[in-house]
Amino acid sequence: MNRRFLALFGTCSLLLALAAQVRAADNYGIDPMHSGVNFKISHIGLSWIHGRFNSYSGTFFIDPDDAGKCTFELKINADSIDTNNKQRDGHLRSPDFFNVKQFPTITFESTGVKAIKDGYEVTGNLTMHGVTKPVTFALGGGKKAEFPPGSGSSRTGFSTELIIKRSDFGVGLEKFAGALGEDVHVAISFEGVQKK
């Protein structure tokens, strides 16, 4: 009887330990209401043109015990570009720039994640304008919070800033090389809701 009890106790302990490991790793869906995909680019070296994308979605998986198991994915609707000027936005959607009819989405999928101070170093593939290039950036954040309070909805958030070169993706190079800067400064901040 004692042996059976010990065996049963050991099995239960193992199952509880495995369950705890499963609970420790969380899946999240990006909440667009509390996130942002913004950018700025130099105009003839005199000023900055600011813009954003209004429609995007994404998911990420966090394993606090093993950064190598973390993943991040983001999908942006290129047609949702918004620089606060309808005429310019229409031009940006045209074949001169993003050519949104042929290339409707901008996507990022991580291929490797490393733990760093206050966050992660994320490497992955960025696909834009039909071109895929590897990018690496520091992703800061990771604190957890319940929102709305008392709802039982667990959230976490991250942010990053990186520079993308237009020449890497062939966006607006031939006609507008002198008018627009080569570097596009991108700022992304996103809040994720834990999936149940």
N, C-alpha and C positions, 0 to 999 in steps of 0.2 A: 504493500500500500504506500509506504513512504517513498519507494522508488518511483511509483507511478505519479505520486504527487509532485515529487521533485522534477520528473520529466515534464509533467504538465506545466509546472511553474516556470521551468526553463523555456518551454515553447512559448508561453504567454509573454514572458519577458522579451524574447526575441521579436515577437510580433509587435509588441509595443514600441520597441526600439526602432524597428523598421517603419512603423507608422509615424513616429516622431520625425524620422528623416524625411519621409514624404511630405509631412506638413511643413518642414523647414524650407522646402523649395516651392516657390509660389509663381503662378502664372498671372499676368496682368494684361488688361486691355487699356490702351491709351484713351484718356478722356479728353476729347478735343476742346471741350468748354474751358478746361483749365490747362491748356497747352498752347504752344505757339511755334510756328516755323517762319522765321523772319530772315531778311537779308538786306545788304546794302552794297552799292557799287558806285565807284567814282564816275562822275560825268565831266568830261574834258578837263579833268584835274582841278576843278573849281569847287565842286560840291558833291554831296552824297545823295543818291537816289535810294530811298528806302522802300521796301516792299515786303510782302508776306504771301503765304499760300493759305487759303481759307478752308480747304478741304483735304483731310488726311486721316489716316487710320494706322494702327499698329499694335503690336503685341510684344511683350518681353517676358522672359523667364529668369528668375533670380534664385540662385542657390547660394546662400550666405556661407556655406562651408566649402564650396568649390567654384571659384570664379570661372574656371574653364568650362563649366556646364551652363553658364549664363548665355542667353541669346537675346538679340534685339532685332526687330524688324519694323520698318516704316514704309508706308505707301502714300505718296502725295499725288493728288490730282493736279496735273500741270495746268489745266484749264482754269484752276481757281486762283491763279496769280493775281495779285492786287497791289498796285502801286499808287492808288488813289487818283488815277487818271484813266478814264475809259479808253481814250484814243491810244494812249501808250500801252495799256493792257492788251488791247486788241492787236497791236503790232507785235507785242511780245509773244502772243499766241500763234502768230503767223510763221510760215517757213523761214522767215528771216532770223528767228530766234528759236523758240521751243518747238514749233511745228506740232502743236498739241493733237491735231487730227491723226498724225502718223505715230506720234509718241505721247500717248495720253497720260502716262504715269512716270513718276520719278520714284525709284525704290532703293532701299538700303536693307541689306541682310548681313548680319555679323557672321564672321568666320572664325573669330577668336577673341576671347575676353581674358584680361589679366587684372588682378586686384592691384590697385595703387592707393596712395593716401587719399582718403575722402572720396573714393569712388572706384572707377574702372578705366582701364585702357582698352578701347574697343577697336578692332580691325574688322573690315568687312568690304563688301562690294557695293558701290554706288552706281546705279544705272540711270542715265539721263540722256535724252536726245539720241537714244539708240546705242549709246556707248557705255560700257561697263569698266570702271576703274577701281582699284583698291584704295581705300582711305583708312587712316588711323586717327583717332581723336581721344581726348580725355573726357570722361563722362563723370561729372560730379553729382553728389547727392546720395540718396538711398535711405533717408530717414522715413519712418513710417508714421502714419496718423490715421485716425478714424474720422471720416467725414461723410455726411453730416454727423455731428456728435451723437452718440447713442444709437446709430443706425446699424452698427456692426460691419460697416463697409470699410475695409482696410485699404489704404492707399500708400503709394510711395512715389517719389519723383526724382528726375534727373535733369541736368542741363549741360550743354556744351557749346563751344564756339569753334568754328574751323573756317579755313579759307580754301575755296575751290577755284581752280583756274579754268576760265572759259575755254581756253585752247585745248584742254584735256577732253572736252566734251563737244567741241565744235559748235558752240552756241554764239551766233551773231558775230562771227569773226571777219568775214570778207568785207562787208559794207560798213562796219562800225568799229573797226580796230582802233581808230584814233579818238572816237567820241566816248567810248566806254572803257573803263579799266579792265585789265586782265583778271584781277582778283575779285572774287565775289565773297564777301564776308557773311557767313551764315551763323545764325544763333538759333538754337533749338532748345526748348524747354518743354518737358512733358510730364504729365501726372498720370499714373496708372491705377486702375481699380482692380483689386484682386478678384480673379474669377473663382466662383464657388463650384 
